[in-house]
Amino acid sequence: MTEKDAQFLDFLVKSLVDYPNDVKITRSVDEMGVLLLLDVNPADMGKIIGREGNTAKAIRTLLRIVGMKNNSRVNLKISEPAGGAPKESKVNKTVDEAMADLNL
């Protein structure tokens, strides 16, 4: 992890989280450019994603700028923690079933 993009991400993320020792960055390069894979403590996931994903978008924008400066395309993938929140599950209930759940 000696490249400037990974060093920058490391500094940025460790400044945001409560558990900086749990931050792990894996860097790989292929024909598409540089891919940075970020692992953080599950308790810090909300700080990295931010409200409506705004913090993650800002981090990705900054990484693109660092990449442009170094003539490379940089992408960020944030690993979901094991046992994280399940994907959106839609439950369709009738009005009667929903009212029964409320025990009214």
C-alpha positions as CSV (number, residue, x, y, z in Angstrom):
1,M,0.0,0.0,0.0
2,T,2.7,2.4,-0.9
3,E,0.8,4.2,-3.7
4,K,-0.4,7.8,-3.0
5,D,-4.1,6.9,-3.6
6,A,-4.1,4.2,-1.0
7,Q,-2.1,6.4,1.4
8,F,-4.6,9.2,1.0
9,L,-7.6,6.9,1.5
10,D,-5.9,5.4,4.6
11,F,-5.3,8.9,6.1
12,L,-8.9,10.1,5.2
13,V,-10.7,7.1,6.6
14,K,-8.7,6.7,9.8
15,S,-9.5,10.4,10.5
16,L,-13.2,9.7,10.2
17,V,-13.7,6.4,12.1
18,D,-13.7,5.4,15.8
19,Y,-11.7,2.2,15.2
20,P,-8.7,3.3,13.0
21,N,-6.8,0.1,13.8
22,D,-9.6,-1.9,12.0
23,V,-9.2,-0.1,8.7
24,K,-7.8,-2.3,5.9
25,I,-7.2,-1.2,2.4
26,T,-6.5,-3.6,-0.4
27,R,-5.1,-2.1,-3.7
28,S,-5.3,-3.9,-7.0
29,V,-4.5,-2.7,-10.5
30,D,-6.0,-4.1,-13.7
31,E,-6.9,-2.8,-17.2
32,M,-9.8,-0.8,-15.7
33,G,-7.5,1.1,-13.4
34,V,-6.9,1.0,-9.7
35,L,-9.4,-0.6,-7.3
36,L,-9.2,0.2,-3.6
37,L,-11.2,-2.2,-1.4
38,L,-12.0,-0.7,2.0
39,D,-12.8,-2.8,5.1
40,V,-13.8,-1.0,8.3
41,N,-15.2,-2.0,11.7
42,P,-19.0,-2.6,11.3
43,A,-19.6,0.1,13.9
44,D,-17.9,2.6,11.7
45,M,-19.8,1.7,8.5
46,G,-22.3,4.6,9.0
47,K,-19.5,7.1,9.3
48,I,-18.0,6.0,6.0
49,I,-21.2,5.8,4.0
50,G,-22.8,8.9,5.5
51,R,-26.3,10.2,5.2
52,E,-27.7,9.0,1.8
53,G,-24.2,7.9,0.9
54,N,-22.9,11.5,0.7
55,T,-19.7,10.8,2.6
56,A,-18.9,7.8,0.4
57,K,-19.6,9.9,-2.7
58,A,-17.2,12.6,-1.4
59,I,-14.5,10.1,-0.7
60,R,-14.8,8.7,-4.2
61,T,-14.7,12.2,-5.8
62,L,-11.5,13.0,-3.9
63,L,-10.0,9.6,-4.9
64,R,-10.7,10.4,-8.6
65,I,-8.9,13.7,-8.2
66,V,-5.9,12.0,-6.6
67,G,-6.0,9.5,-9.5
68,M,-6.2,12.2,-12.2
69,K,-3.1,13.8,-10.6
70,N,-1.3,10.5,-10.9
71,N,-2.7,9.6,-14.4
72,S,-4.8,6.7,-13.2
73,R,-8.5,5.9,-12.7
74,V,-9.2,5.1,-9.1
75,N,-12.4,3.3,-7.9
76,L,-13.4,2.5,-4.3
77,K,-15.4,-0.5,-3.2
78,I,-16.6,-0.5,0.4
79,S,-16.9,-4.0,1.8
80,E,-20.1,-4.8,3.6
81,P,-19.5,-6.2,7.1
82,A,-20.4,-9.9,7.7
83,G,-24.0,-10.0,9.0
84,G,-24.7,-6.5,7.9
85,A,-28.1,-5.1,7.2
86,P,-30.0,-7.3,4.7
87,K,-30.9,-5.9,1.4
88,E,-34.2,-4.2,1.1
89,S,-36.9,-6.9,1.8
90,K,-40.4,-5.9,0.9
91,V,-43.1,-7.4,3.0
92,N,-46.6,-7.2,1.5
93,K,-49.3,-7.3,4.1
94,T,-53.0,-6.7,3.8
95,V,-54.5,-3.9,5.9
96,D,-56.1,-6.5,8.2
97,E,-52.7,-8.2,8.8
98,A,-51.0,-4.9,9.5
99,M,-53.8,-3.9,11.9
100,A,-53.5,-7.3,13.7
101,D,-49.7,-6.7,14.1
102,L,-50.6,-3.5,15.9
103,N,-52.7,-5.3,18.4
104,L,-55.4,-2.7,18.4
